[in-house]
Amino acid sequence: MFHELDLVLLQLKSDTIIVPTENLFCNVINYFGRGRLATRALHLFDEMPQYRCQHTVKSVNSLLNALLKCGAFD
């Protein structure tokens, strides 16, 4: 259901009332990692400031874990 997830993320980006937390992004990045979608995980990580959410060590670790699951590291 990655298409539906993309629709929810798109709505969150344009919504000014709801400010998503970093935990939400960490979970979505992990879902992308399990789905072997390394590019989408990296893209979401790069877009986090557009959702009014800043990167911390937690989101960086989630991204690294997702990339490892995808085999993105040689």
DSSP file (Angstrom, degrees, kcal/mol; ACC not computed):
  #  RESIDUE AA STRUCTURE BP1 BP2  ACC     N-H-->O    O-->H-N    N-H-->O    O-->H-N    TCO  KAPPA ALPHA  PHI   PSI    X-CA   Y-CA   Z-CA
    1    1 A M     >        0   0    0      0, 0.0     4,-1.8     0, 0.0     5,-0.1   0.000 360.0 360.0 360.0  38.9    0.0    0.0    0.0
    2    2 A F  H  >  +     0   0    0      1,-0.2     4,-2.2     2,-0.2     5,-0.1   0.828 360.0  59.0 -68.7 -30.7    2.9    2.3   -0.8
    3    3 A H  H  > S+     0   0    0      2,-0.2     4,-1.7     1,-0.2    -1,-0.2   0.930 106.9  46.5 -63.3 -44.0    0.7    4.4   -3.2
    4    4 A E  H  > S+     0   0    0      1,-0.2     4,-2.1     2,-0.2    -1,-0.2   0.876 109.8  54.6 -64.9 -37.4   -1.8    5.1   -0.3
    5    5 A L  H  X S+     0   0    0     -4,-1.8     4,-2.4     1,-0.2    -1,-0.2   0.897 105.6  52.7 -62.3 -40.2    1.1    6.0    1.9
    6    6 A D  H  X S+     0   0    0     -4,-2.2     4,-2.3     1,-0.2    -1,-0.2   0.876 107.5  52.1 -62.1 -37.8    2.4    8.5   -0.7
    7    7 A L  H  X S+     0   0    0     -4,-1.7     4,-2.0     2,-0.2    -2,-0.2   0.902 109.8  48.3 -66.2 -40.4   -1.1   10.1   -0.7
    8    8 A V  H  X S+     0   0    0     -4,-2.1     4,-2.3     2,-0.2    -2,-0.2   0.920 112.0  49.4 -65.0 -43.3   -1.1   10.5    3.0
    9    9 A L  H  X S+     0   0    0     -4,-2.4     4,-1.8     1,-0.2    -2,-0.2   0.892 109.3  52.1 -63.3 -39.4    2.4   12.0    3.0
   10   10 A L  H  X S+     0   0    0     -4,-2.3     4,-1.3     1,-0.2    -1,-0.2   0.897 110.3  48.4 -63.3 -40.2    1.4   14.4    0.2
   11   11 A Q  H  X S+     0   0    0     -4,-2.0     4,-1.4     1,-0.2    -2,-0.2   0.886 109.3  53.0 -67.8 -38.2   -1.6   15.6    2.3
   12   12 A L  H  < S+     0   0    0     -4,-2.3    -1,-0.2     1,-0.2    -2,-0.2   0.848 104.6  56.8 -64.6 -32.7    0.6   16.0    5.4
   13   13 A K  H  < S+     0   0    0     -4,-1.8    -1,-0.2     1,-0.2    -2,-0.2   0.873 113.1  38.7 -66.4 -36.3    3.0   18.2    3.4
   14   14 A S  H  < S+     0   0    0     -4,-1.3     2,-0.4    -3,-0.1    -1,-0.2   0.640  95.5  96.3 -90.5 -14.2    0.2   20.6    2.5
   15   15 A D     <  -     0   0    0     -4,-1.4    -4,-0.0     1,-0.1     0, 0.0  -0.623  49.0-173.7 -79.6 128.9   -1.6   20.5    5.9
   16   16 A T  S    S+     0   0    0     -2,-0.4    -1,-0.1     1,-0.1    -4,-0.0   0.592  78.2  58.3 -97.1 -12.4   -0.6   23.4    8.2
   17   17 A I  S    S+     0   0    0      1,-0.1     2,-0.5     2,-0.0    -1,-0.1   0.900  97.8  60.7 -83.5 -44.2   -2.5   22.2   11.2
   18   18 A I        -     0   0    0     -6,-0.1    -1,-0.1     1,-0.0    -3,-0.1  -0.749  63.8-167.2 -91.0 124.5   -0.9   18.8   11.7
   19   19 A V        -     0   0    0     -2,-0.5    33,-0.1    -3,-0.0    -3,-0.1  -0.931  20.6-138.0-109.5 108.2    2.8   18.8   12.3
   20   20 A P        -     0   0    0      0, 0.0     2,-0.1     0, 0.0    31,-0.0  -0.306  16.5-125.8 -67.5 148.7    4.1   15.2   11.9
   21   21 A T     >  -     0   0    0      1,-0.1     4,-1.2    32,-0.1     3,-0.5  -0.447  20.6-110.9 -89.6 165.6    6.6   13.9   14.4
   22   22 A E  H  > S+     0   0    0      1,-0.2     4,-2.6     2,-0.2     5,-0.2   0.833 115.2  65.2 -64.1 -32.2   10.0   12.4   13.6
   23   23 A N  H  > S+     0   0    0      1,-0.2     4,-2.3     2,-0.2    -1,-0.2   0.884  98.1  54.2 -58.6 -38.5    8.7    9.0   14.8
   24   24 A L  H  > S+     0   0    0     -3,-0.5     4,-2.3     1,-0.2    -1,-0.2   0.934 110.4  45.3 -60.2 -46.6    6.3    9.0   11.9
   25   25 A F  H  X S+     0   0    0     -4,-1.2     4,-2.8     1,-0.2    -2,-0.2   0.877 110.0  54.4 -67.6 -37.2    9.0    9.5    9.4
   26   26 A C  H  X S+     0   0    0     -4,-2.6     4,-2.1     2,-0.2    -1,-0.2   0.917 110.3  47.3 -61.8 -42.4   11.3    6.9   11.0
   27   27 A N  H  X S+     0   0    0     -4,-2.3     4,-2.3     2,-0.2    -2,-0.2   0.921 112.9  47.6 -64.8 -44.0    8.5    4.4   10.7
   28   28 A V  H  X S+     0   0    0     -4,-2.3     4,-2.4     2,-0.2    -2,-0.2   0.907 110.8  51.6 -65.5 -40.8    7.8    5.2    7.1
   29   29 A I  H  X S+     0   0    0     -4,-2.8     4,-2.0     1,-0.2    -1,-0.2   0.906 110.0  50.2 -61.3 -40.9   11.5    5.1    6.2
   30   30 A N  H  X S+     0   0    0     -4,-2.1     4,-2.4     2,-0.2    -2,-0.2   0.888 108.4  52.5 -64.4 -38.5   11.6    1.7    7.9
   31   31 A Y  H  X S+     0   0    0     -4,-2.3     4,-1.8     1,-0.2    -2,-0.2   0.912 108.9  49.7 -62.5 -42.0    8.6    0.5    5.8
   32   32 A F  H  <>S+     0   0    0     -4,-2.4     5,-3.0     1,-0.2    -1,-0.2   0.885 109.6  52.5 -63.2 -37.3   10.4    1.7    2.6
   33   33 A G  H ><5S+     0   0    0     -4,-2.0     3,-1.4     1,-0.2    -2,-0.2   0.913 108.4  48.9 -64.2 -42.9   13.4   -0.3    3.7
   34   34 A R  H 3<5S+     0   0    0     -4,-2.4    -1,-0.2     1,-0.3    -2,-0.2   0.825 110.3  52.4 -65.3 -30.4   11.4   -3.4    4.2
   35   35 A G  T 3<5S-     0   0    0     -4,-1.8    -1,-0.3    -5,-0.2    -2,-0.2   0.357 115.9-117.0 -85.9   6.4    9.9   -2.9    0.8
   36   36 A R  T < 5S+     0   0    0     -3,-1.4     2,-0.5     1,-0.2    -3,-0.2   0.872  71.1 137.8  60.2  39.8   13.4   -2.6   -0.7
   37   37 A L     >< +     0   0    0     -5,-3.0     4,-2.0     1,-0.2     5,-0.2  -0.609  14.1 158.7-114.2  68.5   12.7    1.0   -1.8
   38   38 A A  H  > S+     0   0    0     -2,-0.5     4,-2.4     1,-0.2     5,-0.2   0.866  71.5  54.7 -62.0 -39.3   16.0    2.7   -0.9
   39   39 A T  H  > S+     0   0    0      1,-0.2     4,-2.3     2,-0.2    -1,-0.2   0.902 109.4  47.0 -63.9 -41.3   15.5    5.6   -3.2
   40   40 A R  H  > S+     0   0    0      2,-0.2     4,-2.5     1,-0.2    -1,-0.2   0.870 110.6  52.4 -70.1 -35.9   12.1    6.5   -1.7
   41   41 A A  H  X S+     0   0    0     -4,-2.0     4,-2.1     2,-0.2    -2,-0.2   0.932 112.6  45.1 -63.1 -45.2   13.5    6.2    1.9
   42   42 A L  H  X S+     0   0    0     -4,-2.4     4,-2.3     2,-0.2    -2,-0.2   0.890 112.1  52.1 -65.5 -40.0   16.3    8.6    1.0
   43   43 A H  H  X S+     0   0    0     -4,-2.3     4,-1.7    -5,-0.2    -2,-0.2   0.915 109.9  48.3 -63.9 -43.4   13.9   10.9   -0.8
   44   44 A L  H  X S+     0   0    0     -4,-2.5     4,-0.8     2,-0.2    -1,-0.2   0.905 109.8  52.6 -64.4 -40.4   11.6   11.1    2.2
   45   45 A F  H >< S+     0   0    0     -4,-2.1     3,-0.8     1,-0.2    -1,-0.2   0.921 109.9  48.6 -59.7 -43.7   14.6   11.7    4.5
   46   46 A D  H 3< S+     0   0    0     -4,-2.3    -1,-0.2     1,-0.2    -2,-0.2   0.819 111.9  50.1 -65.0 -30.9   15.6   14.6    2.3
   47   47 A E  H >X S+     0   0    0     -4,-1.7     3,-1.7     1,-0.2     4,-0.7   0.518  78.4 101.4 -87.3  -5.5   12.1   16.0    2.3
   48   48 A M  G X<>S+     0   0    0     -3,-0.8     5,-1.5    -4,-0.8     3,-1.5   0.851  77.0  56.5 -51.5 -42.0   11.6   15.9    6.1
   49   49 A P  G >45S+     0   0    0      0, 0.0     3,-1.5     0, 0.0    -1,-0.3   0.805  98.9  61.9 -61.7 -25.9   12.2   19.7    6.5
   50   50 A Q  G <45S+     0   0    0     -3,-1.7    -2,-0.2     1,-0.3    -3,-0.1   0.730 101.4  52.9 -69.7 -20.5    9.4   20.4    4.0
   51   51 A Y  G <<5S-     0   0    0     -3,-1.5    -1,-0.3    -4,-0.7    -3,-0.1   0.268 124.5-106.5 -92.7   9.2    7.1   18.7    6.5
   52   52 A R  T < 5S+     0   0    0     -3,-1.5     2,-0.4     1,-0.2    -2,-0.1   0.854  84.4 121.5  66.5  37.7    8.3   21.0    9.3
   53   53 A C      < -     0   0    0     -5,-1.5    -2,-0.3   -32,-0.1    -1,-0.2  -0.997  52.2-143.5-133.6 128.2   10.3   18.2   10.9
   54   54 A Q        -     0   0    0     -2,-0.4     2,-0.2    -3,-0.1     5,-0.1  -0.579  21.7-107.3 -93.3 153.6   14.1   18.4   11.5
   55   55 A H        +     0   0    0     -2,-0.2     2,-0.3     4,-0.1    -1,-0.1  -0.494  39.6 171.9 -73.4 143.2   16.5   15.5   11.2
   56   56 A T     >  -     0   0    0     -2,-0.2     4,-1.9   -34,-0.1     3,-0.2  -0.803  52.9 -85.7-134.5-176.4   18.1   14.0   14.3
   57   57 A V  H  > S+     0   0    0     -2,-0.3     4,-2.6     1,-0.2     5,-0.2   0.848 124.4  61.2 -60.5 -33.7   20.3   11.0   15.0
   58   58 A K  H  > S+     0   0    0      1,-0.2     4,-1.9     2,-0.2    -1,-0.2   0.919 106.5  42.7 -62.2 -45.1   17.1    8.9   15.2
   59   59 A S  H  > S+     0   0    0     -3,-0.2     4,-2.2     2,-0.2    -1,-0.2   0.851 112.9  53.4 -72.0 -33.0   16.0    9.6   11.7
   60   60 A V  H  X S+     0   0    0     -4,-1.9     4,-2.6     2,-0.2    -2,-0.2   0.923 109.9  48.3 -64.8 -42.8   19.6    9.2   10.4
   61   61 A N  H  X S+     0   0    0     -4,-2.6     4,-2.4     2,-0.2    -2,-0.2   0.880 109.9  52.3 -64.7 -37.5   19.8    5.8   12.0
   62   62 A S  H  X S+     0   0    0     -4,-1.9     4,-2.3     2,-0.2    -1,-0.2   0.906 110.6  48.2 -63.2 -41.3   16.4    4.8   10.5
   63   63 A L  H  X S+     0   0    0     -4,-2.2     4,-2.6     2,-0.2    -2,-0.2   0.935 111.7  48.6 -65.0 -45.9   17.7    5.8    7.1
   64   64 A L  H  X S+     0   0    0     -4,-2.6     4,-2.1     1,-0.2    -2,-0.2   0.902 111.7  50.2 -61.6 -40.4   20.9    3.8    7.5
   65   65 A N  H  X S+     0   0    0     -4,-2.4     4,-2.2     2,-0.2    -1,-0.2   0.909 110.9  49.1 -63.7 -42.2   19.0    0.8    8.7
   66   66 A A  H  X S+     0   0    0     -4,-2.3     4,-1.6     1,-0.2    -2,-0.2   0.900 110.5  50.4 -64.2 -40.7   16.6    1.0    5.7
   67   67 A L  H  X>S+     0   0    0     -4,-2.6     5,-2.7     1,-0.2     4,-0.6   0.873 109.7  51.2 -66.6 -35.7   19.5    1.3    3.3
   68   68 A L  H ><5S+     0   0    0     -4,-2.1     3,-0.9     1,-0.2    -2,-0.2   0.912 107.9  52.3 -65.6 -41.7   21.2   -1.7    4.9
   69   69 A K  H 3<5S+     0   0    0     -4,-2.2    -1,-0.2     1,-0.3    -2,-0.2   0.843 110.3  49.3 -61.3 -33.1   18.0   -3.7    4.5
   70   70 A C  H 3<5S-     0   0    0     -4,-1.6    -1,-0.3    -5,-0.2    -2,-0.2   0.588 111.7-120.7 -82.0 -10.3   17.9   -2.8    0.8
   71   71 A G  T <<5 +     0   0    0     -3,-0.9    -3,-0.2    -4,-0.6    -2,-0.1   0.827  63.8 146.0  72.6  31.2   21.5   -3.8    0.3
   72   72 A A      < +     0   0    0     -5,-2.7     2,-0.4    -6,-0.1    -4,-0.2   0.596  50.4  76.3 -78.8 -10.5   22.3   -0.3   -0.8
   73   73 A F              0   0    0     -6,-0.4     0, 0.0    -5,-0.1     0, 0.0  -0.858 360.0 360.0-102.3 135.3   25.8   -0.5    0.7
   74   74 A D              0   0    0     -2,-0.4    -1,-0.1     0, 0.0    -2,-0.0   0.444 360.0 360.0 -86.9 360.0   28.5   -2.4   -1.1
